[in-house]
């Protein structure tokens, strides 16, 4: 009996040892995330919560097929916590303030740097040895590491990739009605003066129109942003001047007054929509579709979609095309490319129930397979390979992001981590017309500025000054354009003096100091 018991005990010990060794190997491989070695589908099931909002293209769904595939590969299911787009900012702020964020959440990289060291978000730097895809990502994108790193040296977000590393991708074009251009014998304008005559010709031929319209006054497609750049070379109120590689404040440029004079002329002569400063997005679109407005600066991705809408609404000859970018004499004609690294990133809650598993999951999503699911979808169902490169299926049409987001969860805001991959797949399948527009704009694209990393003191300065300054600028520029305030030397100097009182010089000096500290002479 003793010998039999001993043999049985030995066998049990060996079996337990074998199981333990197997488990150890499995854990090591799973932690490494190495394709072909890890067996994520066999891991214990786990669910992580994830904050998202419903996009206009379609609401968030818990049953998107890409997440079923991801769950099969990783054992991780995602519980989307959905809020409205309008309530997103407040919800996120409350979560951060109360340290009760969802397991996965998209935040401004600045929020990550600020609140990560307060133990709101997980320090990913502590896990990079077992997260090879994350380590590779931060090595490949030094800017991402810079904007994700807090004052304590911890890494708290995985910034979203927005543009290609070469800085060639871009978003915006000048739209116009090509069918009317051809009918009236108009030539595409290439200078400020030609643009003015172009609008006048439209007005003469379509008297009840206001040829120029804008969907906003500020922002990338905003009227003041666009014409500020045309007359000064500065995109927005504060931005990097591509000629000097230093930050500038556009109203300080002598050409800014010229921009106001020009816009006032357009407004006075009814070449600019008189309600431009009040329009909603829906009103802007309606006026474009119905021919009440004929020229605008907008996202290039929407050109063919708007054109199709107009034709389906009863204007079969409706055709939109791009006209060239232009600038005032002595000013560079350009637009910034898409930034390579965006201003937001994915963070993991410091209170997540299984930290190592959460990081492994994030590592999987950053890796090629996980990234493909989020950015491309499922091969054969949402995209195909052409000459070794992914291209969205033709059935999704010229605006594939609509059905991809709605029906598949692909390229969905706050979910995807690589918009550049999505855009590349979309642009490979563009129509010949859209490819031609891209080629026409290619020489005018300048690499976007890198993000700057601000200290806490600099953040407080920005918070205390920028909002009030922007409100003043928007209000006063509108008064200049609409004629409420005359544009003369005295009024313009008063305008500049007030911007200084509101902190323009302090902000400008801060942006330059932060940029120099972050990137030096790069």
Backbone torsions as a table, in degrees:
resi	resn	phi	psi	omega
1	UNK	NA	-41.8	-178.9
2	UNK	-63.4	-42.3	-178.6
3	UNK	-67.1	-39.3	179.7
4	UNK	-66.2	-41.6	179.5
5	UNK	-64.1	-41.7	179.9
6	UNK	-61.6	-41.5	-179.4
7	UNK	-65.0	-42.5	179.9
8	UNK	-63.1	-41.8	179.4
9	UNK	-63.0	-42.0	179.9
10	UNK	-62.2	-43.2	179.7
11	UNK	-62.0	-41.8	-179.8
12	UNK	-64.2	-42.7	179.9
13	UNK	-61.7	-43.7	-179.9
14	UNK	-64.1	-39.2	-180.0
15	UNK	-65.2	-44.1	178.7
16	UNK	-61.9	-41.4	179.0
17	UNK	-62.8	-41.1	179.2
18	UNK	-63.3	-43.5	178.9
19	UNK	-62.7	-43.9	-179.2
20	UNK	-62.0	-42.4	179.7
21	UNK	-63.9	-41.4	178.7
22	UNK	-62.7	-41.6	178.8
23	UNK	-64.4	-39.8	179.9
24	UNK	-63.1	-44.2	178.6
25	UNK	-61.3	-43.9	-179.0
26	UNK	-62.1	-45.9	179.6
27	UNK	-61.2	-40.9	-178.6
28	UNK	-64.7	-44.8	-179.7
29	UNK	-66.6	-41.5	-179.4
30	UNK	-64.3	-40.0	179.0
31	UNK	-65.0	-37.5	-179.5
32	UNK	-69.5	-27.1	179.2
33	UNK	67.9	25.8	-176.8
34	UNK	-79.7	121.2	179.9
35	UNK	-57.1	135.0	177.3
36	UNK	93.3	-18.3	-179.8
37	UNK	-109.9	-41.1	178.2
38	UNK	-73.0	151.7	175.8
39	UNK	-124.7	68.0	-173.1
40	UNK	-61.2	-27.1	-178.1
41	UNK	-65.3	-21.5	-177.2
42	UNK	-94.6	-1.6	178.3
43	UNK	-69.4	157.4	177.7
44	UNK	-60.8	137.4	179.0
45	UNK	-61.0	143.8	177.1
46	UNK	-150.2	151.0	179.6
47	UNK	-121.6	133.3	175.7
48	UNK	-116.5	139.3	175.7
49	UNK	-84.3	153.1	-171.9
50	UNK	-150.7	121.2	-178.8
51	UNK	-80.4	130.3	178.2
52	UNK	-144.8	171.9	172.7
53	UNK	-132.0	157.1	178.8
54	UNK	-77.6	126.3	175.7
55	UNK	-87.2	162.5	-180.0
56	UNK	-66.2	-27.4	-179.2
57	UNK	-67.9	-27.4	-179.2
58	UNK	171.4	151.0	-178.5
59	UNK	-76.4	155.8	176.2
60	UNK	-64.3	137.5	178.6
61	UNK	-122.3	143.8	177.9
62	UNK	-80.6	-13.2	-173.4
63	UNK	-111.2	22.5	176.1
64	UNK	-56.4	135.7	-174.1
65	UNK	-64.4	-32.2	-179.0
66	UNK	-62.5	-32.7	-179.5
67	UNK	-78.9	-23.6	170.8
68	UNK	-67.3	-40.5	177.6
69	UNK	-65.1	-44.0	179.9
70	UNK	-62.8	-40.9	178.6
71	UNK	-63.5	-39.3	178.8
72	UNK	-63.8	-31.4	-178.5
73	UNK	-84.8	-28.7	-171.1
74	UNK	-119.3	-17.8	-173.6
75	UNK	79.2	5.9	-177.3
76	UNK	-104.1	127.5	170.7
77	UNK	-107.4	151.1	-176.8
78	UNK	-112.6	130.1	175.8
79	UNK	-105.3	99.7	-178.4
80	UNK	-73.1	126.8	174.2
81	UNK	-99.3	107.4	-168.7
82	UNK	-98.8	132.0	172.7
83	UNK	-126.7	167.1	176.0
84	UNK	-74.7	156.6	177.6
85	UNK	-61.3	-36.6	-179.4
86	UNK	-66.7	-32.2	-177.1
87	UNK	-94.5	-0.4	-173.7
88	UNK	-61.4	-50.6	-175.3
89	UNK	-59.6	-46.2	-179.4
90	UNK	-64.3	-43.7	179.8
91	UNK	-59.7	-44.2	-179.1
92	UNK	-65.8	-41.3	179.4
93	UNK	-62.9	-41.2	178.8
94	UNK	-64.5	-43.7	178.9
95	UNK	-59.2	-44.1	-179.2
96	UNK	-67.5	-44.5	-177.6
97	UNK	-62.9	-33.0	-178.0
98	UNK	-100.2	4.9	-178.9
99	UNK	51.4	50.7	-179.1
100	UNK	-134.4	40.9	-178.0
101	UNK	-70.2	159.6	171.1
102	UNK	-64.2	165.4	-178.1
103	UNK	-57.1	-43.1	175.9
104	UNK	-119.7	138.2	-176.0
105	UNK	-155.3	143.5	173.5
106	UNK	-94.7	129.0	179.7
107	UNK	-135.2	162.5	169.7
108	UNK	-60.5	140.2	177.2
109	UNK	-57.0	-32.4	177.0
110	UNK	-62.5	-40.9	176.7
111	UNK	-63.5	-38.4	177.9
112	UNK	-62.0	-45.9	179.6
113	UNK	-63.8	-36.8	-175.2
114	UNK	-77.0	-43.2	-171.6
115	UNK	-102.1	-14.3	176.7
116	UNK	-58.1	-48.9	179.1
117	UNK	-63.2	-15.4	176.4
118	UNK	-85.8	10.3	178.6
119	UNK	68.1	32.2	172.5
120	UNK	-88.6	-39.1	-179.7
121	UNK	-118.5	152.5	-177.9
122	UNK	-71.4	136.8	175.8
123	UNK	-80.5	102.4	-176.7
124	UNK	-67.7	-21.7	-179.5
125	UNK	-61.1	-27.0	-179.6
126	UNK	-73.2	-11.2	-172.9
127	UNK	-120.1	4.1	-173.4
128	UNK	-64.8	-26.4	178.9
129	UNK	-63.2	-26.6	179.5
130	UNK	-111.3	16.0	179.2
131	UNK	-132.1	76.6	-172.7
132	UNK	-63.0	-33.5	-179.9
133	UNK	-69.5	-38.2	176.3
134	UNK	-66.4	-43.2	179.3
135	UNK	-60.7	-43.2	179.5
136	UNK	-64.9	-38.9	179.5
137	UNK	-60.4	-49.3	-177.6
138	UNK	-70.1	-25.5	175.1
139	UNK	-73.0	-37.6	-178.4
140	UNK	-75.1	-27.9	-176.7
141	UNK	-124.6	83.5	179.4
142	UNK	-58.2	-32.9	178.2
143	UNK	-62.9	-39.0	178.5
144	UNK	-61.6	-42.7	179.2
145	UNK	-64.7	-39.4	-178.9
146	UNK	-62.5	-44.1	-175.5
147	UNK	-82.4	-12.2	179.7
148	UNK	-96.5	-8.2	-173.0
149	UNK	-94.1	125.0	179.3
150	UNK	-79.7	176.8	-178.5
151	UNK	-63.8	-23.3	-180.0
152	UNK	-88.7	4.1	-179.6
153	UNK	87.7	-4.3	178.1
154	UNK	-76.4	152.9	176.8
155	UNK	-106.4	123.0	-168.7
156	UNK	-119.6	-7.8	175.8
157	UNK	-139.8	160.1	167.6
158	UNK	-110.4	98.9	-175.9
159	UNK	-59.7	145.0	179.5
160	UNK	-77.4	133.2	176.4
161	UNK	-80.6	126.5	-175.9
162	UNK	-109.8	-36.2	-174.2
163	UNK	-134.5	165.7	179.8
164	UNK	-71.4	152.5	-174.1
165	UNK	-63.6	-23.3	-179.1
166	UNK	-79.0	-12.1	179.2
167	UNK	69.8	37.7	-178.8
168	UNK	-106.1	-23.3	-178.5
169	UNK	-70.7	142.8	-179.5
170	UNK	-143.8	168.6	-170.8
171	UNK	-116.9	-24.4	-163.5
172	UNK	-122.7	147.4	177.0
173	UNK	-143.5	162.0	170.3
174	UNK	-84.0	122.0	175.2
175	UNK	-92.3	148.3	165.5
176	UNK	-153.3	167.5	-180.0
177	UNK	-83.9	99.2	-178.4
178	UNK	-65.5	-36.3	179.3
179	UNK	-60.6	-37.4	178.6
180	UNK	-77.5	-36.4	174.5
181	UNK	-55.4	-48.1	-179.1
182	UNK	-65.2	-41.1	-178.5
183	UNK	-63.7	-39.0	-176.9
184	UNK	-92.9	-1.1	179.2
185	UNK	69.4	36.1	-178.5
186	UNK	-90.8	146.3	176.7
187	UNK	-103.5	146.0	178.9
188	UNK	-60.3	129.4	179.8
189	UNK	-72.7	149.3	179.1
190	UNK	-127.8	-5.1	178.3
191	UNK	-132.8	169.6	177.8
192	UNK	-61.3	-45.4	-179.5
193	UNK	-63.1	-42.1	178.6
194	UNK	-65.2	-35.4	178.1
195	UNK	-63.6	-42.0	177.6
196	UNK	-60.9	-46.9	179.6
197	UNK	-65.1	-33.9	177.6
198	UNK	-61.0	-47.4	178.4
199	UNK	-64.8	-40.0	179.1
200	UNK	-62.1	-40.8	179.7
201	UNK	-64.5	-40.4	175.7
202	UNK	-60.4	-45.0	-178.6
203	UNK	-61.9	-40.0	179.6
204	UNK	-65.3	-37.5	-177.3
205	UNK	-84.7	-27.3	178.6
206	UNK	-128.5	77.9	-170.6
207	UNK	-58.4	-30.8	-177.5
208	UNK	-86.5	9.5	178.7
209	UNK	-97.2	159.0	165.1
210	UNK	-115.6	96.6	-164.8
211	UNK	-53.9	-41.6	-176.4
212	UNK	-97.8	134.0	176.6
213	UNK	-140.8	152.8	177.4
214	UNK	-133.1	145.5	-179.1
215	UNK	-84.6	-5.0	-179.2
216	UNK	-163.5	169.4	175.5
217	UNK	-101.7	-25.8	176.4
218	UNK	-130.0	178.5	-173.0
219	UNK	91.9	175.9	-172.6
220	UNK	-58.7	-33.5	179.5
221	UNK	-105.3	9.4	-177.3
222	UNK	-67.8	148.4	-178.6
223	UNK	-58.8	-46.6	-177.6
224	UNK	-69.7	-34.8	177.0
225	UNK	-65.3	-48.3	-175.0
226	UNK	-64.0	-49.1	-177.5
227	UNK	-79.1	-24.4	170.8
228	UNK	-60.8	-44.0	178.1
229	UNK	-66.1	-39.9	-179.0
230	UNK	-60.7	-36.5	-175.5
231	UNK	-99.4	-14.9	-178.1
232	UNK	-126.2	-21.3	-174.7
233	UNK	85.2	3.6	-179.7
234	UNK	-107.7	126.8	-177.4
235	UNK	-91.3	105.4	-176.0
236	UNK	93.1	-177.0	-179.8
237	UNK	-73.0	-49.3	175.3
238	UNK	-116.0	130.1	174.1
239	UNK	-170.0	171.8	178.4
240	UNK	-72.8	131.7	174.1
241	UNK	-86.1	114.4	-176.9
242	UNK	-63.7	-17.0	179.5
243	UNK	-79.7	-30.8	-175.8
244	UNK	-115.5	-11.9	-176.2
245	UNK	58.0	32.7	173.1
246	UNK	-130.7	158.7	179.3
247	UNK	-75.1	145.3	179.8
248	UNK	-136.0	158.6	175.4
249	UNK	-109.7	111.9	-169.6
250	UNK	-53.3	-44.5	-178.6
251	UNK	-61.6	-17.8	176.2
252	UNK	-74.1	-18.9	-178.6
253	UNK	-73.8	136.8	-178.8
254	UNK	-60.6	-23.4	179.9
255	UNK	-75.0	-11.6	-176.6
256	UNK	-68.8	-37.4	176.2
257	UNK	-62.7	-37.9	177.1
258	UNK	-62.5	-36.6	178.0
259	UNK	-62.6	-41.7	179.5
260	UNK	-65.6	-41.7	178.2
261	UNK	-61.6	-42.8	-179.2
262	UNK	-64.3	-47.1	-179.9
263	UNK	-65.5	-36.5	176.4
264	UNK	-63.1	-37.6	177.4
265	UNK	-64.4	-43.5	177.9
266	UNK	-62.2	-40.9	-179.5
267	UNK	-66.3	-46.7	-177.1
268	UNK	-63.1	-38.4	-177.3
269	UNK	-88.5	9.7	177.5
270	UNK	59.9	32.8	174.1
271	UNK	-92.5	-16.3	176.4
272	UNK	-112.1	135.9	179.3
273	UNK	-53.5	123.9	-175.9
274	UNK	-65.3	-17.4	179.1
275	UNK	-101.7	19.6	-172.8
276	UNK	-53.7	-34.3	-174.9
277	UNK	-83.1	-5.3	-175.3
278	UNK	-118.0	-6.9	-171.0
279	UNK	-66.5	140.6	168.8
280	UNK	-87.0	167.6	177.5
281	UNK	-60.8	-39.1	-179.9
282	UNK	-65.2	-39.9	178.9
283	UNK	-67.6	-41.0	176.8
284	UNK	-57.3	-48.0	-177.7
285	UNK	-65.0	-42.4	-179.2
286	UNK	-60.0	-41.7	-177.8
287	UNK	-71.2	-33.2	174.9
288	UNK	-67.4	-46.1	-175.8
289	UNK	-67.8	-34.6	-176.7
290	UNK	-91.0	2.5	176.6
291	UNK	78.5	14.3	175.0
292	UNK	-76.9	-22.7	174.5
293	UNK	-133.7	147.5	-167.0
294	UNK	-128.1	-8.2	-178.9
295	UNK	-140.7	134.6	176.8
296	UNK	-157.4	162.1	177.4
297	UNK	-113.6	118.8	-169.9
298	UNK	-155.2	-179.7	-180.0
299	UNK	-63.1	128.5	-178.5
300	UNK	-65.2	-27.5	-176.0
301	UNK	-64.1	-20.1	-175.0
302	UNK	-95.9	-2.6	-174.0
303	UNK	-58.3	-54.3	-176.2
304	UNK	-70.8	-30.2	177.1
305	UNK	-65.8	-45.1	177.8
306	UNK	-63.9	-41.3	178.6
307	UNK	-59.2	-45.2	179.2
308	UNK	-64.0	-39.2	178.7
309	UNK	-60.5	-43.5	-178.3
310	UNK	-65.7	-40.0	180.0
311	UNK	-66.5	-41.4	179.5
312	UNK	-68.2	-23.3	-179.2
313	UNK	-86.9	1.6	174.1
314	UNK	116.4	12.7	176.2
315	UNK	-120.7	80.1	-170.9
316	UNK	-63.5	-25.1	-178.8
317	UNK	-90.6	0.6	-176.9
318	UNK	-58.9	126.3	178.5
319	UNK	-142.9	128.1	174.9
320	UNK	-102.8	145.6	174.5
321	UNK	-147.9	169.9	179.7
322	UNK	-94.7	142.9	168.2
323	UNK	-107.9	160.3	-174.3
324	UNK	-65.1	157.1	167.5
325	UNK	-72.2	155.5	-178.3
326	UNK	-149.1	165.5	179.3
327	UNK	-152.5	162.4	177.9
328	UNK	-66.4	162.0	179.2
329	UNK	-56.4	131.7	178.1
330	UNK	83.4	-1.8	-179.5
331	UNK	-108.4	136.2	-179.9
332	UNK	-67.6	135.2	175.3
333	UNK	-88.6	114.9	-177.7
334	UNK	-163.3	165.6	159.4
335	UNK	-138.0	151.4	177.8
336	UNK	-70.9	144.5	172.7
337	UNK	-68.1	173.1	169.0
338	UNK	-61.9	139.6	175.0
339	UNK	-64.8	143.8	177.6
340	UNK	-66.4	-48.3	179.5
341	UNK	-109.1	127.0	-178.0
342	UNK	-81.1	175.6	-177.3
343	UNK	-85.0	-4.9	-179.4
344	UNK	-119.9	161.9	179.5
345	UNK	-154.3	164.3	179.2
346	UNK	-87.3	129.4	178.2
347	UNK	-119.9	156.7	177.0
348	UNK	-114.0	133.8	179.5
349	UNK	-61.9	138.6	175.7
350	UNK	-67.2	-16.4	-179.4
351	UNK	-98.1	10.3	-179.3
352	UNK	-58.2	141.5	-170.4
353	UNK	-68.2	-30.5	178.8
354	UNK	-131.7	93.0	-172.3
355	UNK	-62.4	-47.1	-177.3
356	UNK	-64.8	-39.5	179.2
357	UNK	-67.3	-38.1	178.4
358	UNK	-63.2	-42.8	179.1
359	UNK	-67.1	-39.6	177.7
360	UNK	-61.9	-38.1	179.0
361	UNK	-66.9	-44.4	177.5
362	UNK	-62.2	-39.6	178.0
363	UNK	-61.4	-39.9	177.7
364	UNK	-63.1	-42.9	-178.3
365	UNK	-68.0	-28.7	176.6
366	UNK	-78.3	-28.3	179.3
367	UNK	-67.4	172.6	-172.5
368	UNK	-60.8	-47.0	-175.9
369	UNK	-65.3	-50.4	180.0
370	UNK	-64.0	-41.6	178.8
371	UNK	-62.0	-38.7	178.4
372	UNK	-63.3	-40.9	177.7
373	UNK	-58.9	-47.9	-175.4
374	UNK	-72.0	-34.9	-173.6
375	UNK	-97.8	-27.9	-174.9
376	UNK	-118.0	-34.4	-177.4
377	UNK	102.1	-135.0	-175.5
378	UNK	-119.2	124.0	-177.8
379	UNK	-58.5	134.4	-178.5
380	UNK	90.5	-20.4	179.9
381	UNK	-110.4	-35.0	177.8
382	UNK	-122.1	-24.1	179.9
383	UNK	-147.1	164.5	175.3
384	UNK	-134.1	164.9	179.3
385	UNK	-98.0	127.9	178.0
386	UNK	-126.7	117.5	-176.8
387	UNK	53.6	38.6	176.4
388	UNK	80.6	5.9	-178.0
389	UNK	-124.1	142.2	179.7
390	UNK	-72.3	138.3	176.8
391	UNK	-137.2	133.5	178.5
392	UNK	-64.2	148.7	-178.6
393	UNK	-62.7	143.3	-177.6
394	UNK	-59.8	-29.1	-176.6
395	UNK	-62.4	-17.5	179.5
396	UNK	-81.6	-8.6	173.1
397	UNK	78.6	-170.8	-175.7
398	UNK	-70.7	-18.5	178.7
399	UNK	-121.3	69.2	-173.4
400	UNK	-64.0	-20.0	-176.9
401	UNK	-63.9	-22.9	179.9
402	UNK	-68.6	-59.7	178.3
403	UNK	-68.0	-31.5	179.7
404	UNK	-62.7	-44.1	-179.9
405	UNK	-72.1	-45.5	-175.4
406	UNK	-66.6	-48.2	-170.1
407	UNK	-97.2	-19.0	-172.1
408	UNK	-125.3	-17.3	-175.7
409	UNK	76.3	13.3	-179.0
410	UNK	-86.6	139.0	176.4
411	UNK	62.1	35.0	-175.2
412	UNK	-97.3	131.5	-178.5
413	UNK	-59.1	139.1	-178.3
414	UNK	74.5	1.3	177.0
415	UNK	-115.0	-56.4	-177.9
416	UNK	-67.3	153.9	177.8
417	UNK	-113.3	-6.7	-176.2
418	UNK	-142.0	87.2	176.6
419	UNK	-70.5	-25.9	179.9
420	UNK	-63.4	-38.9	178.7
421	UNK	-64.8	-41.2	178.1
422	UNK	-63.6	-46.6	-177.4
423	UNK	-64.6	-37.1	179.1
424	UNK	-63.3	-42.0	178.9
425	UNK	-65.7	-37.8	177.6
426	UNK	-65.9	-46.6	-174.1
427	UNK	-70.5	-25.5	175.9
428	UNK	-66.6	-24.1	-179.3
429	UNK	-102.8	14.0	-178.7
430	UNK	-64.2	157.4	172.8
431	UNK	-66.8	162.7	178.6
432	UNK	-62.0	-33.5	178.4
433	UNK	-63.1	-46.9	-179.2
434	UNK	-66.6	-37.2	176.5
435	UNK	-63.8	-37.0	177.8
436	UNK	-65.1	-40.8	177.4
437	UNK	-62.4	-44.1	177.9
438	UNK	-56.9	-43.5	-179.0
439	UNK	-64.9	-37.3	-179.3
440	UNK	-67.4	-29.1	-177.4
441	UNK	-93.9	-10.4	-168.9
442	UNK	-55.1	-41.0	-175.2
443	UNK	-72.6	-14.1	-177.2
444	UNK	-97.1	4.7	-175.9
445	UNK	-93.3	127.2	179.5
446	UNK	-115.9	135.9	-179.4
447	UNK	-53.1	134.8	-177.3
448	UNK	-66.2	151.3	176.0
449	UNK	-63.0	147.2	173.6
450	UNK	-77.3	153.4	178.3
451	UNK	-67.8	147.2	176.2
452	UNK	-102.6	148.8	-179.9
453	UNK	-103.5	117.2	-175.6
454	UNK	-98.8	146.5	173.5
455	UNK	-74.6	169.6	178.4
456	UNK	-61.1	-39.1	178.5
457	UNK	-63.2	-41.8	179.2
458	UNK	-66.8	-38.3	176.9
459	UNK	-62.3	-41.2	178.9
460	UNK	-65.6	-39.0	177.0
461	UNK	-61.7	-47.7	-179.9
462	UNK	-61.0	-43.7	-179.0
463	UNK	-63.3	-36.6	-175.6
464	UNK	-80.9	-21.6	-172.8
465	UNK	-113.4	-39.8	-164.2
466	UNK	-67.5	-42.9	-176.5
467	UNK	-60.7	-48.0	179.8
468	UNK	-65.3	-38.2	178.7
469	UNK	-65.0	-44.7	179.8
470	UNK	-61.8	-41.9	178.7
471	UNK	-60.8	-43.5	178.6
472	UNK	-62.5	-46.5	-179.0
473	UNK	-59.2	-47.7	-178.2
474	UNK	-62.3	-42.5	-179.5
475	UNK	-66.8	-46.9	-174.4
476	UNK	-71.6	-38.9	178.5
477	UNK	-64.4	-37.9	176.6
478	UNK	-63.0	-39.2	176.8
479	UNK	-63.3	-40.2	177.8
480	UNK	-64.4	-48.3	-174.8
481	UNK	-65.4	-40.7	-177.0
482	UNK	-85.4	-1.3	175.9
483	UNK	86.6	3.5	179.4
484	UNK	-66.3	-35.1	174.8
485	UNK	-117.7	126.9	-179.0
486	UNK	-67.2	148.6	179.9
487	UNK	-99.3	87.0	175.7
488	UNK	-127.6	175.8	-175.1
489	UNK	-59.8	-40.7	-176.7
490	UNK	-68.2	-46.4	-178.2
491	UNK	-68.3	-35.2	179.9
492	UNK	-70.4	-38.5	178.0
493	UNK	-65.0	-37.8	176.4
494	UNK	-62.1	-40.0	177.1
495	UNK	-60.6	-47.4	-180.0
496	UNK	-65.0	-42.0	-179.9
497	UNK	-60.4	-39.5	-179.6
498	UNK	-68.8	-36.0	176.8
499	UNK	-63.0	-35.6	178.0
500	UNK	-66.8	-41.1	178.3
501	UNK	-62.7	-31.6	-179.1
502	UNK	-85.1	-0.8	171.6
503	UNK	109.1	17.2	-177.6
504	UNK	-59.9	-44.1	-178.9
505	UNK	-66.0	-42.2	180.0
506	UNK	-62.3	-43.0	179.5
507	UNK	-66.7	-42.4	-179.5
508	UNK	-61.9	-45.5	178.5
509	UNK	-63.0	-38.4	179.8
510	UNK	-64.8	-45.2	-178.7
511	UNK	-62.1	-41.6	179.5
512	UNK	-68.0	-39.5	178.8
513	UNK	-65.1	-43.1	-179.8
514	UNK	-66.3	-39.9	180.0
515	UNK	-65.5	-43.5	-180.0
516	UNK	-64.7	-40.7	-179.7
517	UNK	-67.0	-37.6	-176.1
518	UNK	-76.9	-40.7	-171.2
519	UNK	-125.5	-6.0	179.0
520	UNK	61.2	-129.9	-177.6
521	UNK	-99.1	19.5	-179.7
522	UNK	-62.3	NA	NA
